[in-house]
Amino acid sequence: MKTSAMKTERLILTELSLTDADFIFELLNTPSWIRFIGNKNIATKKEAEAYIRKIQQTPASNYWVVRLQETTIPIGVVTFMKRDYLEDHDIGFAFLDQFGKRGYAYEASKRLLDEVKPHHKKIGGTVLQDNTNSIQLLKKLGLEFEKEILINNEPVLLYSILIQH
């Protein structure tokens, strides 16, 4: 699902590229990414570039870097992908901690949802039970708790939204 840049009132969402390697290295090594998403063992910029290439070569994975419009500084990512363990596509998001609690994640995720909703009947979102900020955001986006699933023997909550066409 390739799309050109998307804009909101304060943000620009651009497709992930190799020029984002420094940012991806920083984001994937934040304590919140490691705790809630998992350690990807990205220890160098070169490994961050390899991670980006892998995403780019996976048609079911779509990543957008979220930037502040005024400065174009990258502050997070929003994702939309088809995971093997889910029936429907999954929306995801991760932001640098210093940009949390400002509504950026909601603004970017809402923009992405608006873009993809016309093409899907149902969209999911998975989250660890103790990730209360992400649970609140999924609910604010209109997703509702569906069920608990096991991913790699770890309980994960699945939220979803049915799209009315």
Secondary structure by P-SEA (a helix, b strand, c coil): ccccccccccbbbbcccccaaaaaaaaaacccccccccccccccaaaaaaaaaaaaacccbbbbbbbccccccccccccccccccccbbbbbccccccccccaaaaaaaaaaaaacccccccccccccccaaaaaaaaaaacccccbbbbcccbbbbbbbbbbcc
